Amino acid sequence: MFERHRNIVNSIEGLKEEEREFLYSALNIHGHICGGMPMGYVAGLAGLKALGIKRERNMDTMAIINVGNGHAAGCFADGVQFATGCTSGKGILKKEPKGKWSFLLIDKKKGKAVKVTLKGEILKKAFSAPFIQDYRIKGINPTDIPENIAEPGFKRPFSLQFDQLVKVEGPFDFHIEKKKPCFKIVECSMCGEMVAENYVKLEEEKVVCIDCCGYKF
């Protein structure tokens, strides 16, 4: 699998070395070859360029992505995460489930944002392609789709200019309060599990976690 993924990524022209390596990582973690993840990846690169920033390594950039669940958009979201560095684990990827292939990319330091939307004609072509119509819509797993069907869809987004793939609006003003992270941990007096201090509750003068708290939210 890894060798195949490496060969596919290496066959794509025009990527910078760092972009290629993150795409390889994205493909490995995403787990299958499709057109959705690379569309999100290229859309993420377009957002970074429009804001004039680099891939996030800390927590100074945030993405608010409008995909939801239960439809073919999770792959797009994975691509956006890897291109921008706005990952769920770092708390800088937020989902607003609207069933759309779009996202806001926010530079929290400068208070600026861009909106990036996948163009309708691109989506229509993707959804009418054999990958969807002959396989996915019939319940066939992406990993079981023939290479000659899956790989062209994966590579296609990288053959397009940004303005052919996405519409970018902005930059415009967009401010998010930057909260100081909590670095203190507390032991729950009931279950004994360690809890971040900003998540504990006080019950009968005892520190408890949310699971052990008698008041359910």
C-alpha positions in Angstrom: 0.0 0.0 0.0 2.7 2.5 1.0 4.7 1.9 -2.1 1.7 2.3 -4.3 0.7 5.6 -2.5 4.3 6.9 -2.9 4.3 6.1 -6.6 1.0 7.9 -7.1 2.1 11.0 -5.2 5.5 11.1 -6.9 3.8 11.0 -10.3 2.0 14.3 -9.7 3.8 17.3 -11.2 4.0 20.8 -9.8 4.0 20.1 -6.1 6.5 21.6 -3.7 8.5 19.0 -1.7 6.6 19.8 1.5 3.2 19.7 -0.2 4.1 16.3 -1.7 5.1 14.9 1.7 1.9 16.0 3.4 -0.1 14.7 0.5 1.6 11.3 0.9 0.8 11.4 4.7 -2.8 12.4 3.9 -3.3 9.5 1.5 -1.8 7.0 4.0 -4.0 8.2 6.8 -7.1 8.8 4.7 -6.8 5.1 3.6 -8.1 5.0 0.1 -7.6 6.6 -3.3 -10.5 8.9 -4.4 -11.1 12.3 -5.9 -12.6 13.9 -2.8 -9.5 14.1 -0.5 -7.3 15.7 -3.2 -10.0 18.2 -4.0 -9.9 19.2 -0.3 -6.1 19.2 -0.3 -5.9 21.6 -3.3 -8.7 23.7 -1.9 -6.7 24.0 1.3 -3.6 25.1 -0.6 -5.7 27.7 -2.4 -6.9 29.1 0.9 -3.4 29.3 2.3 -2.2 31.2 -0.8 -5.2 33.6 -0.6 -4.4 34.4 3.0 -0.7 34.7 2.4 0.1 32.2 5.1 1.9 28.8 5.5 0.6 25.5 6.7 -0.3 25.8 10.4 2.1 24.1 12.9 0.7 25.7 16.0 -2.8 27.0 16.7 -2.8 30.4 14.9 -5.0 29.4 12.0 -8.5 27.9 12.1 -10.7 26.2 9.5 -14.5 26.1 9.8 -15.7 23.5 7.3 -19.2 23.2 6.1 -19.3 19.5 5.4 -21.6 17.3 7.4 -22.0 13.5 8.0 -23.7 10.8 6.0 -22.8 12.2 2.6 -19.7 12.1 0.3 -17.8 15.0 1.9 -15.6 13.5 4.6 -12.9 12.9 2.1 -12.8 16.6 1.2 -12.5 17.5 4.9 -9.5 15.2 5.3 -7.8 17.0 2.4 -8.5 20.4 3.9 -7.0 19.3 7.3 -3.8 18.0 5.8 -3.2 20.9 3.4 -3.9 23.7 6.0 -2.6 21.9 9.2 -5.9 22.8 10.8 -6.6 19.5 12.5 -9.4 18.4 14.8 -6.9 17.2 17.5 -5.4 20.7 17.8 -8.9 22.2 18.2 -8.5 24.4 15.1 -10.9 22.5 12.8 -14.6 23.1 13.4 -17.5 21.5 11.6 -20.6 23.4 10.8 -22.6 20.7 9.1 -24.4 22.3 6.1 -23.7 19.6 3.5 -21.5 21.9 1.5 -18.0 21.6 0.1 -16.7 24.9 1.5 -14.8 26.3 4.4 -13.6 29.4 6.1 -9.8 29.6 6.7 -9.0 32.1 9.4 -5.7 33.8 10.3 -6.3 34.4 14.0 -3.3 36.6 14.4 -4.3 39.1 11.7 -8.0 38.7 12.1 -8.5 37.9 8.5 -10.3 35.0 6.7 -11.1 33.7 3.2 -14.1 31.5 2.1 -13.1 28.7 -0.2 -15.9 26.9 -2.1 -15.5 24.0 -4.5 -17.0 25.0 -7.9 -20.3 23.4 -8.8 -19.2 22.2 -12.2 -16.3 20.3 -10.6 -18.6 18.6 -8.1 -21.1 17.7 -10.9 -18.3 16.0 -12.9 -17.0 14.2 -9.8 -20.5 12.9 -9.0 -21.2 11.8 -12.5 -17.9 9.9 -12.9 -17.7 6.1 -12.8 -16.1 6.1 -9.3 -19.4 7.3 -7.9 -22.0 6.1 -10.5 -20.6 2.6 -11.2 -19.1 1.8 -7.8 -19.7 3.9 -4.7 -23.4 4.5 -5.3 -23.8 0.7 -5.4 -22.2 0.3 -2.0 -18.7 -0.8 -3.2 -15.9 0.2 -0.9 -13.4 2.7 -2.2 -10.5 0.2 -1.6 -12.3 -2.3 -3.9 -12.6 0.1 -6.9 -10.1 -0.7 -9.8 -7.0 1.4 -9.9 -7.7 2.6 -13.5 -11.0 4.2 -12.1 -9.7 5.6 -8.8 -6.3 7.0 -9.7 -7.4 9.5 -12.5 -9.9 11.1 -10.1 -7.2 11.4 -7.5 -4.7 13.1 -9.8 -7.2 15.4 -11.6 -7.4 18.2 -9.0 -3.6 18.7 -9.3 -3.9 19.4 -13.1 -6.2 22.4 -12.5 -5.4 26.0 -11.6 -6.8 27.1 -8.2 -9.4 29.3 -9.9 -10.6 26.4 -12.0 -11.3 24.3 -8.9 -12.5 26.7 -6.3 -14.0 30.1 -5.7 -12.2 32.2 -3.1 -13.8 35.1 -1.4 -11.8 37.5 0.7 -9.6 38.2 2.6 -12.1 39.9 4.9 -12.1 40.8 8.6 -12.9 37.9 10.9 -11.9 37.9 14.6 -11.8 34.9 16.9 -11.0 35.2 20.6 -7.7 33.4 21.3 -8.1 31.4 24.5 -5.2 30.4 26.6 -4.9 26.6 26.8 -5.1 24.8 30.1 -2.0 23.0 31.2 -3.2 21.8 34.6 -4.7 18.4 35.4 -6.8 17.2 38.4 -7.7 13.8 39.7 -11.4 13.1 39.9 -12.3 12.4 43.5 -14.8 9.7 42.5 -13.4 7.7 39.6 -9.7 8.6 39.9 -9.3 9.5 36.3 -7.1 12.5 35.4 -9.1 15.5 33.9 -8.1 18.8 32.4 -8.7 21.4 35.1 -11.0 23.4 32.8 -13.4 20.4 32.6 -13.8 19.5 36.2 -16.9 20.4 38.3 -17.3 21.0 42.1 -19.9 18.8 43.7 -20.4 18.9 47.5 -16.9 20.5 47.8 -15.3 17.7 45.9 -13.7 17.9 42.5 -15.4 15.6 40.0 -15.2 14.9 36.3 -18.2 15.4 34.0 -18.9 11.7 33.9 -19.2 11.5 37.7 -21.0 14.8 38.2 -24.6 14.2 39.4 -25.9 17.1 37.4 -26.1 16.0 33.7 -25.8 18.7 31.1 
